[in-house]
Amino acid sequence: MSRRFTPKIVTANALEEGDVIFLTADDIWSRDHREAELIEDEARARLRLLHALSQPHVVGACLAEARMGENGPEPVRLRDAIRARGPSNYPHGKQEHGLHV
């Protein structure tokens, strides 16, 4: 018996900055998980992941379980929720200097 497919978003890290990024339906990488394309079809999810893996400016592309929230896709797993919120430690680097990409 096969498992039912759960909706996914494509996430990765920006190669140069290391920021967590999310693939939108328009093939744009966003730093806001609410702009991610919520994929509800397993075949499409695999195709979108293959597309993400072919991008030279991203690393670690993967599928993350998500559900539709009030303002867009929301992560299901704790790991992905932490990644979507950004660093959880004290301000450093870009956060300390107020730099946002």
C-alpha positions, 0 to 999 in steps of 0.5 A: 500500500503506497502512502498518500502524497503530502503537499511539498515546497522546494527549498534550498540555500543560496550558494553565495549567501547561504540564505534559505530560499524557496522556489515560487511558481514563477521560477523565482527564488524567494527568501519568504516561504509564503511565496513558495509554490505549494505542490500537490502532485507528486510527479510535479514535485519531482519535476520541480525538484529536478529543475531546482537541482539544475540551478547553478546558484543554489545548493541543497535543493530538496522537497519539504512538506507544507500545508496552505496557511492563511498567508501562503504555504507553511512548513509542517516539520519543525526543522523546516519551520526553523529554516523558514524563520531564519537563524535562531541564535544571537544576531551575527553577520547580516543580522548584526549589520542590518544587511538584508538581501 
